[in-house]
Amino acid sequence: MLKVNQNYLKLQGSYLFSNIAKKVKSYKEEHSDQEVISLGIGDVTRPLTPTIVKALHDAVDDMADIERFHGYGPDLGYSFLREKIAEFDFKRRGCDISADEIFVSDGAKSDSGNIQEIFSDKCTIAVSDPVYPVYVDSNVMAGRTGTYDAESTRWSDVVYMPCTKDNDFVPDLPSKTPDIIYICSPNNPTGKALTKAQLQSFVDYALKNKAVILFDAAYEAYISEDDVPHSIYECEGAKECAIEMRSFSKNAGFTGVRLGYTVVPKNLVDTEGKSLYSLWARRHGTKFNGASYIQQRAGEAVYTEAGQKEIAGLVSYYMENARTIRDGLTSAGFTVYGGVNAPYIWVKTPETMTSWQFFDYLLKNAQVVGTPGSGFGPSGEGYFRLTSFGSHENTCEAVKRIVALNK
Ligand SMILES: *Cc1c(COP(=O)(O)O)cnc(C)c1O
């Protein structure tokens, strides 16, 4: 009997951003004379920098030459890239991670969605709430989340760690002991980054309770404060309990190039001593083709001196937008969070408006698109996300329009 995977039928609505796209499309059709500015979706807008572009061209030339042509690459990625990652992202920060613990991939969305596969379907997950929707949805597909309650907008078998202004958006330790804990810091959508001490308390908790932490550090490059760790492996004991996912999308503008990686320490095991490393390696070997030679050469260029300088320029470009949004909205009387260690500004909606009502209000009155906080989890209700990934011009114009609403 042919039957679809019933878990997929439990998925809630269509993906957040397609709902937004539909609303914006129909607004634009009705108001073709108005210019809509999007500070909504988390995609970059600046082009690739010169050093990266040169590396891409050179890699294409390699592929055209009989001596330098590359076919299937190594399962876990080319060592020219893995060595650079280990050196720059870990060893230089005092983290003892070696090149062979790095799995190169096409990005952190794939990895953070796929990594759950190596765990039992009996495992319980905990997520900070609000959070990047991929973590919960990929576990819904795997049948790990129980039943959905439309009233509370919560899954029965997911442990939520609410992040609201009451705890300064720092998740409390889970109320019920989970097996798998998802942490994203700096956080999408709240823009909040955990301090070393705060992250260490999660590592200690995971070690004590024999849980694994899946740490998403896609926004690591945006950290500006000193006591915020760039990698979870800066915390003591993390190599025994944590997997870290990284991406070239947000630091180097690779959302269209596609490149990321996941670190699985070799000594990481489950409660029966089974290696997580070998399972993830097996999965890569069996059902993942990796990132192309060309993508990986572009990634290597990120770690050159010129590449590092150029991507720092991209980050500061976006963070200037973050400042513009923060300062503008604050002066207009809004309460805003984030935007210091992350390219996201988390706005408290006015008392009388839900997240989606505020979305409609901004679209209709300022022609500015943002993302309703409730789309990221139950505790996102009453908040709204603006991103700093637009151009300076669009960001300034959008902020000017929002400020004018409160005059
Ligand atoms: C953008 C983003 C990613 C990056 O995904 P890629 O697949 O590498 O583009 C990962 N996690 C979070 C939380 C993100 O916002």
The ligand as an SDF file (V2000), in Angstrom:
LIG
                    3D

 15 15  0  0  0  0  0  0  0  0999 V2000
   20.8910   31.6040    7.8330 C   0  0  0  0  0  0  0  0  0  0  0  0
   20.9840   30.5840    8.8970 C   0  0  0  0  0  0  0  0  0  0  0  0
   21.7050   29.4330    8.7040 C   0  0  0  0  0  0  0  0  0  0  0  0
   22.5240   29.2850    7.4540 C   0  0  0  0  0  0  0  0  0  0  0  0
   22.0510   28.3850    6.6040 O   0  0  0  0  0  0  0  0  0  0  0  0
   22.8150   28.0520    5.2670 P   0  0  0  0  0  0  0  0  0  0  0  0
   22.1370   26.7890    4.8720 O   0  0  0  0  0  0  0  0  0  0  0  0
   24.2600   27.8050    5.6110 O   0  0  0  0  0  0  0  0  0  0  0  0
   22.6350   29.1670    4.3190 O   0  0  0  0  0  0  0  0  0  0  0  0
   21.7740   28.5080    9.7040 C   0  0  0  0  0  0  0  0  0  0  0  0
   21.1580   28.7100   10.8870 N   0  0  0  0  0  0  0  0  0  0  0  0
   20.4890   29.8270   11.1260 C   0  0  0  0  0  0  0  0  0  0  0  0
   19.8970   30.0400   12.4470 C   0  0  0  0  0  0  0  0  0  0  0  0
   20.3660   30.7880   10.1350 C   0  0  0  0  0  0  0  0  0  0  0  0
   19.6600   31.8810   10.3630 O   0  0  0  0  0  0  0  0  0  0  0  0
  1  2  1  0
  2  3  1  0
  2 14  2  0
  3  4  1  0
  3 10  2  0
  4  5  1  0
  5  6  1  0
  6  7  2  0
  6  8  1  0
  6  9  1  0
 10 11  1  0
 11 12  2  0
 12 13  1  0
 12 14  1  0
 14 15  1  0
M  END
$$$$
